[in-house]
């Protein structure tokens, strides 16, 4: 009886203490799907947030398939994508969410053109340089040879030799072996958008397909615009067109593309495209791509950051890359872009929303610290603020920081070998002769916002900044409650006005009330590739803590290993079931916010009088007879 009583009392007292705060163990597992472009970074962040007790699964099925799954709610609570729904230009055909959602930038990156070519002595060739038009010629050569009568293209082609005088004598007379993505892919979207702007007529002919040989082509109609090539859809595409000549290899996933290029094919020289992180992972050389200045750049973190200062924010929260491809800085890498997480903003389970929010919060803050070590580029303060603002609309989100300046320092630390800061270099290059823009505030970290409420918080900035520039130099501020479909505030640009330009590499905002727009439009396809091996993923020594240099290619950790992101001197695997780690740390602002919420809950609960009364009644019922019997025995003893 005594054991039962004790157990009941313990239960009652536990209940009387009120509900315990939610812990990681109480939160559900969240599933995501999408981009292979950001997969290596996402896997690192998943490992990181295990410290918080968060459980997240992510499938790298391609941006298009990820967006489609998210829209249909097919085992995807969030999606990761390199482009928006219904890419390109609203002409995509995949499902679009019928519920409110928003985009948040996760990380910057560069689409690398990797290759595996050996000279006649069997030695690997490195240092290959190509221009944009020459890249188009290489990737379309099989079609133009087979269906339009051009001579077959080899690696010792006169145009390639002219671009590479240093290695011209070593270039072999080997056929070109292009490796491209199969199915819907955000990487393909960005890559083909770039190609379409380098040699438009040749690319359009490639997209149209058809036969232009006078003698005809068996089984192929004459060359003419096809159903897939109307209304300007012959530019960018999320699916590499098929039936464009023999010898083109189609592979699922960026990692599989990289591995296929690495393995090559006997007697041929392979070339393919994937996020720079994959080239680092497998140890492949990448093309030095000719930019608008006439220089050749590799997709290092600094070169990506410089180019992305020309990105312009659109009303849905994603970025237009047109000016990125033509950035005038000598170190700009042309095929640079952002990856986004797509999350629901209404009508969604708050517990899952909490997990997604905490994961995203880590990704855009502490998780940015060392992404440059694995081939990506950090987000500037403005894009971090855009993410914080959007997170405020996700059900179940935790307490959020008011600004991202602390984590924007990771971006600001990126520098060229001469010490010049990458973001500042990019800004200066695109603003040398801006029409109607008199930007006198290069050294100030805070630009004026077109919202008057910013003035009192930005007094030390106003004196140095020309207020006539507000239309082009506005910066975004996190909004406490952004609403789906609202006009987007610029990531360093127009606050709340989607028609204005926004520069992600600009100065950090302190005010404004612009809200990230939601909605948009989507595609299908794409399958995942190989998963990095966590057991062998320790990589080499931990990256140093000094300032990263711009043009130096991050060192490859060695054959068969996966580079990791360092934290406190320890390199962590990018994926796997090992113990949690990464760059996570307890944010004082978040911890303080959590403490305030706990206090509110406790005060609202008050004293549990009902449960206390129940406990006392239980004690009386259980111990009452025993006490009464004891009192009776004592009375009888006194009588005797």
N, C-alpha and C positions, 0 to 999 in steps of 0.2 A: 504493500500500500504506500509506504513512504517513497519508494522510487517513482511510482505513478504520480504522486503529489508533486514531487520535485520537478518531474518532467513537465507537468501541466503548468506549474509556476514559471518555469523557464520559458515555455512557449508564450504564456501570457505576458511576461515581462518583455520578451522580444517584440511581440506585437505592439505592446504599449509604447515602445520607443519610437514608433512611427516607421514609415517606409525607409529602407536604406537607399542611399544615393545609387544611381545606376552605375554599373561598372562595365568593363569591357566584356566580361563573361555574360552580362545581361543583354548585350547588343547582338543583333542578328548578323549573319554573314552577308556581305554585299557582293554582287556579281557585276563585272564590267566586261565590255568587249569593244574591239575596234583596232585602232592603228598599230601597225608594227613599227612605224617611225619612232614613236615614243616608248616602245615596249621596254627597252633596257632601263630607262629612267623610271617607268612605272613600277617595274619589278623591284627596283631598289627602294622606292617609296613604300611599297607593300611590306617589304622586310622591315623598314624603319618603324612603321606604325604598329607593328606587333607589340612593341613596348607599351603601347597604350591599350593593348588588349583587343585591337581591331582585327577583324578577319575579312580579307578581301580576295576574291578570285578574279583573275583577268585573262581573257582569251584574245590572242592577237589574230583576229580573223580578217583584218583589213578595215580601213576606215568606212568603206561603203557598207559592208556587212554589219559593222558595229552600229552605224546609224540606223540601219534597217531593223536590227534586233531591238534597239532601244525604242524606236517608234512603235514597234509591235509588242513591246514588253515581253520579249522572248528571252528570258533568263539574262536580262541585261538591265540592271538598275541605273547604270550610267554608260556612256559611250565615250570613246576617245577618237578624235578625228582630226585630220590635217586640213579639212575644208568643211564648209557648211553644207546644210541640206540642199538637195537639188542642184548640186554643182554639175556643170558650169552654168552660171547665169540663169538659174532657175529652170534649166532644161532637163535635169536629171529625172529619173522615173521611180526611184525607190520610195518606200513609205515615209510619210512625214508624221511626227507625233500629233495626236489630237488633244494633247494635254500641254499646259505651259512648260516651257523649258528655257534654258539659257546656256550660252557658251562662256567658258573661261579659259584664257590662255594658260597652258601648263609649262611649256618650255620652248625655247627656240632651237632650231637645228638647221643643218644644211644637207641637201640631197647631193651626195658624192657620186661622181662617176668613177667607178673602180675598174681596174683592168688587170689582166694577166697575159703578158706578151713576152716571149723569149726570142732572143736574136738567133742567128744561125749557129752560134757556138753553144746554144742552150742556156745562156745567161739571161736572167730576168732583166727586163727593161724598166727603168724608173724615170721620173722626171718628164713624163709625157705632158705636152701642152696642147690645148685645143681651143678653138673659138666656138662661139655659139652656132654659127652657120655650118661649120665643119662637123660639129656634134650632130646636127640634124642630118647631114649627108651620111654620116656613119650609121646612124640608127635606122635610116630609111633605104640604105643601099640595096638590101636584098630585094625589096619590092621593085625599085627602079631598074634593077638588073633583070629581074625575071619578067616583069610586066610592061616595062616602058623602054626597053632596049638599051639601057646604059651598060657600059662595060663593068665587069665584076670589080669590086673594090678590094684592095689588099692594104696591109698595114704600111707598105712602102709607097702608098699613093702620093702623087706629087704634092697635093695640098697638105697632107700630113707632114711630109718631109719639109715643106716650106715653113710650116709652123714650128718645126723642131730641128733647127740646123745643128744643134749640139749632138743629137742622137740620130740624125738622118741616115748615116752610114750603117747603123746597126738595125734599123727597122727592117723586118723580114718580109719576104714576099709570101705572106701567109694570109689566108682569107680572114675576114672579120666575123667574129662569132658573137652576135648581140644576145644578151640575156635580159629579159624584161619581166615585169610582174604579170601574173595571171589573175584575172578577176578584178573586182573593184578595189582600188587602192588610192589612198590619199597621196602617197608618194608619187604615183603615176600622174595624179591630177596636177600636182605642182610641177613635176618634171615636164609634162607635155605642154602646160601653159607657158613655161619658159621656152621650150622648143618652138612653139607656134609664133613667138615674138621674135625669133632669130632668123628664120627663113620661111616667111609666111606662105608663099606660093608653093614651095616644095612640100611643106608640111600639109597644106590643104590637099594637094594632089595625093599625098600618102593616105590621108584620112578618107578621101573620096574612094580610093581604090579603083578597081576596074583595069581593063587592058588597053594600052595605047599602041600596041604593036600592029603594024600594017597587016601582018599575017594572022593576027588574032591569037588568043590564048585559050586552049581547051578548057571548057568549063567556067570561063570567066567572062562577064559581059564587058562591052566597051567602056572605056573610062568616061564616067559622067557622075555628077553629084548623086549620091545614093540617099535613101531615106534617112540614113544616120548623119547626113552631111547637109542638112538644111538649117536655116535660121541661125547661122554662125556657129554651128556645133562642130565645125571642122578645126577648131582651135584646141582647147584643152579637153581632155577626156579622163575619166577615172578608170577606164578599162583600155588597156593597150589593144589596138585593133588587130584582129586575127586575119589569116589568109593574106598576108602581106609578103609572101615570098618564103622560100625554104631557107633553113639555116638559122631561123630566129628561135631562141629557146624561151619558153614561157614557164615561170616558176611561181609557186605560192609562197608569199612571205618574203620580206626583205632579207632575213637571215639565210633563206635558201638561195636567193639570188646571189648573195655574197659568197656562199659556199660553192655554188656552181661556177661562178667566175674564177674563184681560187683554183678549183680543180681543172678548169679549162677543158679543151678538147684537142686531141692530138693533131698537130699540124695547123692549128688555128690560134688566133689571138682573141681572147674573150674580153668583153667589155659589158658592163651593166651599171645599174643605178640603185642606190639604197641610201638610207640615212648614214651619215658619216660614222656614227657609232659602230655600225656593222663592219665597215672597212677596218677600223681600229681593232675590232674583236678578232677578225680572221687574219689580220696582218697584210692587207692588200694596199698597194699604192693607189693614190687617187689622182685624177687629172687636175692639172693646174689650169683653171678655166679663165679665159680672157674676159675681162670685165669692161665696162664702158670707158674706163680711163685708158685702156690699151694694155694694162698690166695683167699678169696672171696670178690668180689667188687660189689657195686651197681652203677647204671648208673648216678652218679652225674656229674656235669659239669667238675669238676677237673679230675675225673676218665676217662671221655670221652676224655678230652684234652690230658691226658697222653698217652692213647692208640693210639690216632690219630697221634702222632709224628712218628709212624711207617708206616703211609700211604705213598705210593709211587705214584708220579704223572705220569699219562700216557700221550701219545702224544695228545689225544683229550682234555685234560684239566681236566678229572675226575681222581679219585684216586683208586689205587689198594689197597684193604684192607687185603690182605693175611697176612701180618706181623702184622696188627692191632689185628687180632684174636689171635695171639700168642705173644703179647707184654710181655716181661719178668718182667715188674715192678709190685710190689705187689699191687698197687692201680689201675692198668689198668683195665678198663671195656672192655671185649673182643668184644662185639657186638656194636662197635661205628662206625659211618660213617658220611659222608657229604651229604647235600642236595644241588642240583644245580638248577640254573635258566638257561633255554635254550632260547636264543634270536637270531633273524635274524641279519646278518651282512651286507647284501647288497640287493638291489632291494626292499627296504621297505620304507613305508611312513615315512618321517622324523618327522612329528608331533607325530605319535605314538612312533617312536623311541626315541623321547625326553622324553615322559612320562615313557617309560620302563627304560630308562637310569637313570632318576632322581629317580625313585622308587628303582632301584637296587643300585644306589649310596648311598641312605639313608640306605638301608638294610645292606650293607657291611661296613658302617662307623658308623654313630651315632646310627643306629638301633641295633648295636651289644652290646650296653652298658649293658643292663640288661637281655639278653636272658637266662642267667644262672638261673634267678629267676623263669623261667617257664619250666625248664627242658632241655634246650639246652646248647651248648658250643660255646663260641666266636671263631671267626676266628683269627688265628695268622696273623701277618703283611704280611707274604709271600703270603697268600691266598687273603688278601685284595688287595695287589699289582697285583696279577694275575687278579682279577676282574677289577681293574682300567685299566689294559692293554687291557683286552677284551672289556671293555666299549668303548674304543677309536675307535673300529671298528663298533659300532652301529650307523646307520644314525640318525642325529639329536641330538647326545649326547651333554650335556652341557660342560662347562669348567670343567676339571677334576683335582683333586689334583695330585701332582707329586709323592707322596708316602703315604702309609697308616700307618706310624709309630704312628701317633696320636691316631688312633683307635685300633691299635694293642696292646695298653696299657691295654685295657679291658681284652684281653686274658692273658697278662702277670700278671695281678692282681690275677688270679686264683691261690689259694694256698692250700696246705694240712694243717691240724691242727697244724703241727709242724712248719709251716711258709715256708716250701720249695715250690718254685714255680712249678706249675704242668708241664708246658712245659719243664722247665729245667730238672725236675725229669725224664720225659719221654725220653728226649734226652739222658741223661746220661745212662739210662737203656739199650737203644738199641745200644749204642755206646761203651759199656764196652770193647768188644773185636771185633771191626769191622775189617774185613779183609782189609789190605792195607789202613787203615784210621787213620791218626794221628791228631785227632782234638784237638788242644791246645787252642781253642778260646771259651771256654764255657762262659766266662764272657763278651765277646764282642758282641754287638748287630748287628754287620755287618760282614758277611763272604765275602771273596774274590770271585769275579765272574770270570769266564773264559774269560770274555771280557776285553781287555786291557784298554778300555776307562773308566773302573771303578776305575783304580788305582789312578788317580789324585783326585777322590772324596773320596777315602777310605784310605788316607795315614796313618791315626792314627790306622788303623786296620791291614795294611799289616805287620807291624813290629811284631805283635803277632801271626799271622796266618801262618801256614805252607802251602806254595804255592803248595806243592806236592799233596795237598788234593783237588785241584780244580775239579777233575773228579767226586768227591762224595759230595763236600760241596758247589757247586755252588748255587747261589740264583738268583731268577728271578727279573727282573726290568720291570716296566710298559713300554710298547712300544707305541710310539705315534700313530702308525697305524698298528696294527696287522692284518695280512691278513688271510682269511679263509684257512684252510688246512696247515698252516705253522707249523713247528715243535714247540712243546710246551716248554716253559721255565719252569723250576722247581719251585714249590712253596717252596722255600727254598732249592732247589736242582739244577738240571742241567739246565742251561740256554740255551734253544734252542735245546737240544738234548734229544729226547723222550726215548732213550734207557738207559739213566742214571737214577739213583735213585734220588728221591726228597723228602725231609722231610718237611712237612708242619709246624712242630713245631720248625724249626730251627731259625737261626738269620735272621734279616731283610736285604734285599739287597739294594744297592744304585746304582747299575749300571747294565750293561747287556742289551742285546737287544733281548732276546728271545721273541717269540710271541706265544700266546696260539693257539693250533691247533683247527680246527673245523672239522665238519663232524662227522661221526660215523654211527651208524646203529640202531632199535626200536621195541613195542608190544601193545596189545589192552586190553581193559577190565577195570574193576574197576568202582565202583560207590561211590558217596559221602555218608557221614553219617550226623550226626547231627551238627548243627552250634552252637557254644557257645552263650549263651544268653547275649547280651550286657547290658541289663537292670540290670541283677544280677551279672554282670561281674566285679564289682569293686574290689572284692577280699578283703583281709584283709588290715592291715596296710602296708604302703609303705615299700619296702625292704630298709634296712639301706645302708648307703653309704660306709661302711667299706669294707675291703677286704673279699671276699667270702671264706669260708673254704671248703676244698675238700670233705671229706667223709660224711659230714652232709647232709642228705636228705632235700631239700627245704620243708618248712612247707606247708601243705595243707591249703587252705584258708577257708575250712569249707564245709559242705555238701550243695550241690546245688549252689555253687558259682564257678566262673571261675577266676583263678589267672590272674592277669594283670601285665603289665610291668610298672615300676614306672618311673616317670619323675618329677624332681624338687619336690620330696616329695609327688607326687600324683599318685595313682595307676589308670591306665586306663583300660577299658574293652578291651578284645582281639578282639571283633568283634562288628558289629552293626552299626547303623546310627547316633551315637552320634557325638558330636563335635570332630573335629580333635585334636590330641594331640600327646603324645608319646615323643620320645627322640629327636625330630627334633630341630635343631638350625641352624641359618644362618652361613654357613661356610665362613670365611673371604676370603679364596682363591676363592671359587665359586663366592662370591659377587664381588670380585675384577675382576675376569674374565668376569663376566657379564657386569660390568661397561665399561671395555675395548671394548667389542663387541658393546655396545650401542654407544660409542663414534665413533667407526669405521663406523657404519651405518650412523650416523649423518654427519660425515665428507664426506662420499661418496655421500650423498644426496645433499650437498651443499645448496645454497640459492634457494628456489622455484620460480625462476623468471617468469616462465610461468604462474603459478597460481596467482602470484602477479599482472601480467599484466591483467589477466582475471578479477581480483577483481577491478582494477582501471577502466577497460572498463565498468564493470557492474555499478560502481558508476557513471560514466559519462552518461551512458544510462538512468539510473533511475533519477539522480538528475539534469542532464543537462537542460531539459525543464523548470524545476522549477527555476533554477538559472537564465536562460535567461529571464524568465518572470519577476523575481524580479528586474533584472537590468533595463529592459524596464520601469517598473513602477517608479523606482527611477529617471530615465531620464525625464519622463513626469512631475514628481513632481517638478523637478528643473525648468522646462520651465514655469510652472505656478507660 
